[in-house]
């Protein structure tokens, strides 16, 4: 059991609290083999909660942390309490090498700031980026980055994001040569900012890497399934991600309103319930959970604040895949390869 | 009839060609009062097509233009043929004062370039912007700008976009004080780029204008109906617009797939058909058609390339509303007001 990796879980973070976090860890233990858990937070509360999950006790240890990062706490404030908060202690377990990855459903800004400070940026990476899997019509999700860590970027940053995104796609989605594209406002060569065009030129020449650069992708093709990694600055990425989430909810709300508009439609809704349930499942953020802060000297996974038991388990499963794939080392390798070709 | 405005219509532009354009003009004539039309394009073909629309003949004149702007033609190329193409001639009719507005379903880049060259930017406007109405859950559409005319902008540009967007919302949606917000990646004051924060500061102080600046809006709230005008740079605006379109189509495709997944679901679909038709109508781009290039010395409306008869009529109706509201003069007025307060 010495080779079984430990995953540090911030047991206190997230809107739904300890009970859902523990249930998520327990589900992850049942769904994925070969993981052990460091449950970080209030020791008495965790011990109490574990009574509901006897199977988990043998595969976990509790690491006490008396404090909690608030959901509206400023990153600069959270950093000062890194030694006593469940989030800070979970990240520190990765730094100390006791855990192979940390997972938290807490405050994103605080998590990014603490992770960056504790784990440092990898050599060869100028700026880390936030990446997450999104649903598509295709066989696998699409990984998008950066989703908000860097408001402004240069061509070099975008190229590094592409390399990291491709490693993430290979690690978590079992793709040998992920198709990588840059988000742009047109598909022609002369479209977009100078940074994007320059990044495209570098990626077109970087033939030695296990990825397939396919050029530009526009906002209307994010979910078509014809690309595996979408690279962009953190401002547009955040806008695109939230617009996609908001539009999916908008269409869902319109559909609900339409189904409620007549007795006939209500009956139709009841009969087609399995279909709308299928739709809901496909779009459920808990099925695609697990944003990751790429480019650091350790793996830190951000689960949705509102993640359910399923969502927490999915995020932990993603963390385990990254650990097993040796994500951090593979990013280092690919970066040195592009350093030679670019 | 001397006061009845003339609308110049590029009868040849758009993916669906002359027949749909003429049918759209005919529908606009029936739906909206007090408009006359200058139908620009191949005279013989238009005369022939008009036989299907006897009611339109009395309210229109044909203006011959032998050439056509191709859908993939570069703007720089199209400009050189402005005197002979239906698009170029339609814009020139506005310049000459013979038409109060021009409407085209043709090549967007070419239309913007020709309109800017022929009609010039309004005094006080540094850069024109592309604006369009999008569907929401609320009582009216939301106007979004810029949608791609300006890849990079400064605070001054954003403030001018806000003023123009508010005038457009008052003119086309009968709102006395439109709620205006800046697109951003968070709602807190310190979020986003320096340009956005600076624009917010100026708009917060500009209390004399008939608009209500509500701060920042994130991508997930575009269609909630709690804001009437959303202001952003052309890169993020284009990404957000296309992501919204793509996601709506994605959810629709998933829904179709889900409905087709079992006999029970197929039956449910048939019964709830009126509900899904209602949804389709609400999201139909033809119901919200009519992007406009704001900030020029004349009104130029861009209809979707694939606009149907309904879409063309909607775009023409929007053009007529802008003409009646005296859009161009009102932009000039509001700009001078913000010049005094800012």
HADDOCK unambig.tbl for C-alpha pairs under 7 A between the chains (distance, minus, plus):
assign (segid A and resid 151 and name CA) (segid B and resid 192 and name CA) 6.69 0.50 0.50
assign (segid A and resid 151 and name CA) (segid B and resid 193 and name CA) 6.71 0.50 0.50
assign (segid A and resid 185 and name CA) (segid B and resid 235 and name CA) 6.51 0.50 0.50
assign (segid A and resid 185 and name CA) (segid B and resid 238 and name CA) 6.20 0.50 0.50
assign (segid A and resid 185 and name CA) (segid B and resid 239 and name CA) 6.44 0.50 0.50
assign (segid A and resid 192 and name CA) (segid B and resid 151 and name CA) 6.69 0.50 0.50
assign (segid A and resid 193 and name CA) (segid B and resid 151 and name CA) 6.71 0.50 0.50
assign (segid A and resid 218 and name CA) (segid B and resid 239 and name CA) 6.96 0.50 0.50
assign (segid A and resid 219 and name CA) (segid B and resid 239 and name CA) 4.93 0.50 0.50
assign (segid A and resid 219 and name CA) (segid B and resid 240 and name CA) 6.93 0.50 0.50
assign (segid A and resid 219 and name CA) (segid B and resid 242 and name CA) 4.61 0.50 0.50
assign (segid A and resid 219 and name CA) (segid B and resid 243 and name CA) 4.24 0.50 0.50
assign (segid A and resid 219 and name CA) (segid B and resid 246 and name CA) 6.81 0.50 0.50
assign (segid A and resid 220 and name CA) (segid B and resid 242 and name CA) 4.49 0.50 0.50
assign (segid A and resid 220 and name CA) (segid B and resid 243 and name CA) 4.77 0.50 0.50
assign (segid A and resid 220 and name CA) (segid B and resid 245 and name CA) 6.03 0.50 0.50
assign (segid A and resid 220 and name CA) (segid B and resid 246 and name CA) 3.85 0.50 0.50
assign (segid A and resid 221 and name CA) (segid B and resid 246 and name CA) 6.09 0.50 0.50
assign (segid A and resid 223 and name CA) (segid B and resid 250 and name CA) 6.67 0.50 0.50
assign (segid A and resid 235 and name CA) (segid B and resid 185 and name CA) 6.51 0.50 0.50
assign (segid A and resid 236 and name CA) (segid B and resid 236 and name CA) 5.46 0.50 0.50
assign (segid A and resid 238 and name CA) (segid B and resid 185 and name CA) 6.20 0.50 0.50
assign (segid A and resid 239 and name CA) (segid B and resid 185 and name CA) 6.44 0.50 0.50
assign (segid A and resid 239 and name CA) (segid B and resid 218 and name CA) 6.97 0.50 0.50
assign (segid A and resid 239 and name CA) (segid B and resid 219 and name CA) 4.93 0.50 0.50
assign (segid A and resid 239 and name CA) (segid B and resid 240 and name CA) 6.37 0.50 0.50
assign (segid A and resid 240 and name CA) (segid B and resid 219 and name CA) 6.94 0.50 0.50
assign (segid A and resid 240 and name CA) (segid B and resid 239 and name CA) 6.36 0.50 0.50
assign (segid A and resid 240 and name CA) (segid B and resid 240 and name CA) 5.61 0.50 0.50
assign (segid A and resid 240 and name CA) (segid B and resid 243 and name CA) 6.07 0.50 0.50
assign (segid A and resid 242 and name CA) (segid B and resid 219 and name CA) 4.62 0.50 0.50
assign (segid A and resid 242 and name CA) (segid B and resid 220 and name CA) 4.49 0.50 0.50
assign (segid A and resid 243 and name CA) (segid B and resid 219 and name CA) 4.25 0.50 0.50
assign (segid A and resid 243 and name CA) (segid B and resid 220 and name CA) 4.77 0.50 0.50
assign (segid A and resid 243 and name CA) (segid B and resid 240 and name CA) 6.07 0.50 0.50
assign (segid A and resid 243 and name CA) (segid B and resid 243 and name CA) 6.53 0.50 0.50
assign (segid A and resid 243 and name CA) (segid B and resid 244 and name CA) 6.01 0.50 0.50
assign (segid A and resid 244 and name CA) (segid B and resid 243 and name CA) 6.02 0.50 0.50
assign (segid A and resid 244 and name CA) (segid B and resid 244 and name CA) 5.97 0.50 0.50
assign (segid A and resid 244 and name CA) (segid B and resid 247 and name CA) 5.69 0.50 0.50
assign (segid A and resid 245 and name CA) (segid B and resid 220 and name CA) 6.02 0.50 0.50
assign (segid A and resid 246 and name CA) (segid B and resid 219 and name CA) 6.82 0.50 0.50
assign (segid A and resid 246 and name CA) (segid B and resid 220 and name CA) 3.84 0.50 0.50
assign (segid A and resid 246 and name CA) (segid B and resid 221 and name CA) 6.08 0.50 0.50
assign (segid A and resid 247 and name CA) (segid B and resid 244 and name CA) 5.68 0.50 0.50
assign (segid A and resid 247 and name CA) (segid B and resid 247 and name CA) 6.30 0.50 0.50
assign (segid A and resid 247 and name CA) (segid B and resid 248 and name CA) 6.36 0.50 0.50
assign (segid A and resid 248 and name CA) (segid B and resid 247 and name CA) 6.36 0.50 0.50
assign (segid A and resid 248 and name CA) (segid B and resid 248 and name CA) 6.55 0.50 0.50
assign (segid A and resid 248 and name CA) (segid B and resid 251 and name CA) 6.54 0.50 0.50
assign (segid A and resid 250 and name CA) (segid B and resid 223 and name CA) 6.67 0.50 0.50
assign (segid A and resid 251 and name CA) (segid B and resid 248 and name CA) 6.55 0.50 0.50
assign (segid A and resid 254 and name CA) (segid B and resid 279 and name CA) 6.22 0.50 0.50
assign (segid A and resid 255 and name CA) (segid B and resid 279 and name CA) 6.12 0.50 0.50
assign (segid A and resid 258 and name CA) (segid B and resid 275 and name CA) 4.57 0.50 0.50
assign (segid A and resid 258 and name CA) (segid B and resid 276 and name CA) 6.88 0.50 0.50
assign (segid A and resid 258 and name CA) (segid B and resid 278 and name CA) 6.29 0.50 0.50
assign (segid A and resid 258 and name CA) (segid B and resid 279 and name CA) 6.47 0.50 0.50
assign (segid A and resid 259 and name CA) (segid B and resid 275 and name CA) 5.30 0.50 0.50
assign (segid A and resid 264 and name CA) (segid B and resid 271 and name CA) 6.61 0.50 0.50
assign (segid A and resid 264 and name CA) (segid B and resid 272 and name CA) 6.59 0.50 0.50
assign (segid A and resid 265 and name CA) (segid B and resid 271 and name CA) 6.57 0.50 0.50
assign (segid A and resid 265 and name CA) (segid B and resid 272 and name CA) 4.44 0.50 0.50
assign (segid A and resid 265 and name CA) (segid B and resid 274 and name CA) 6.92 0.50 0.50
assign (segid A and resid 265 and name CA) (segid B and resid 275 and name CA) 5.89 0.50 0.50
assign (segid A and resid 268 and name CA) (segid B and resid 268 and name CA) 4.54 0.50 0.50
assign (segid A and resid 268 and name CA) (segid B and resid 269 and name CA) 6.46 0.50 0.50
assign (segid A and resid 268 and name CA) (segid B and resid 271 and name CA) 4.78 0.50 0.50
assign (segid A and resid 268 and name CA) (segid B and resid 272 and name CA) 4.36 0.50 0.50
assign (segid A and resid 269 and name CA) (segid B and resid 268 and name CA) 6.47 0.50 0.50
assign (segid A and resid 269 and name CA) (segid B and resid 272 and name CA) 6.40 0.50 0.50
assign (segid A and resid 271 and name CA) (segid B and resid 264 and name CA) 6.60 0.50 0.50
assign (segid A and resid 271 and name CA) (segid B and resid 265 and name CA) 6.57 0.50 0.50
assign (segid A and resid 271 and name CA) (segid B and resid 268 and name CA) 4.78 0.50 0.50
assign (segid A and resid 272 and name CA) (segid B and resid 264 and name CA) 6.58 0.50 0.50
assign (segid A and resid 272 and name CA) (segid B and resid 265 and name CA) 4.43 0.50 0.50
assign (segid A and resid 272 and name CA) (segid B and resid 268 and name CA) 4.36 0.50 0.50
assign (segid A and resid 272 and name CA) (segid B and resid 269 and name CA) 6.40 0.50 0.50
assign (segid A and resid 274 and name CA) (segid B and resid 265 and name CA) 6.92 0.50 0.50
assign (segid A and resid 275 and name CA) (segid B and resid 258 and name CA) 4.57 0.50 0.50
assign (segid A and resid 275 and name CA) (segid B and resid 259 and name CA) 5.30 0.50 0.50
assign (segid A and resid 275 and name CA) (segid B and resid 265 and name CA) 5.89 0.50 0.50
assign (segid A and resid 276 and name CA) (segid B and resid 258 and name CA) 6.89 0.50 0.50
assign (segid A and resid 278 and name CA) (segid B and resid 258 and name CA) 6.28 0.50 0.50
assign (segid A and resid 279 and name CA) (segid B and resid 254 and name CA) 6.22 0.50 0.50
assign (segid A and resid 279 and name CA) (segid B and resid 255 and name CA) 6.12 0.50 0.50
assign (segid A and resid 279 and name CA) (segid B and resid 258 and name CA) 6.47 0.50 0.50
